[in-house]
Amino acid sequence: DGETALPDDAASFEEICAALIGMRREGEATRLLVTGVREPLGAQASLRLARAFARRGRTILVDLSDAAGATTALDLDAAAGLGDLIDGDVSFAEAIHRDRATRLHVLPAGRGLDGAPDPALLRDALAALSATYDHIVVAGPAARRARSVETALDGFDLIALVATLSVERAEARQARDALAAGGVETLIVDASRSRSRTDRDAA
C-alpha cells in the first residue's frame, strides 16, 4: 500500500533483511531495489545488503547503478555482464561472477549495457534468475532516476532508500514519497547508523 516508516524511524539493514525474507514465496526469489538520495550511498549499501542476504540464502546482486559502485568495488568493471547477456554474446554462466569474500553472485552491468536496457529483456533476465536464487538485490541509480527502474522491472517486493539522515532528512522524505507512489513498500535506511553493523555481518 506504499506506507513506509518516516525518516525518524529509519530501518536498519537487519530489519530490511528480515522484512524481505518474510516476503519470500515458495519457488520465487524476493526482489529488493536499493537506491540512494546520492547514488554512491545506494551503490555501496547494495553490496553490503547483498552480502548479508548471501549468508541467508542464494543471492545475486544485479548492478544497474550509474556509478557501478558495487561492480567497481569487486573489480568487475571490465567483466561481462547483463548487457552482454541481453545481447546474446555470453551465457548466464559467463555473465555471473562470484564475490571472493562471500557466497554472493554478481551480475555486473557489462560492456554492452549503454543507457537503460530494454525493459522486456531485463524482466526476462530477472525471471530466469528467480528460478535459481532466493534473493535478487538490484543496485539502482540515484533515487531521482530509480522510479524508472522500478517501473521497468515491475515486481519489486521492497525498496531500500539509503540516506545520511543527519544531512539528508528532507531529501529522503521527498524521495521516499516519490518511490512509494509506485505501490512498493519503501524503507529508509540511515547509512551512518547502519554501516558498521552491516560490515560486521558481511565479514
Disulfide bonds with the S-S distance in Angstrom:
none
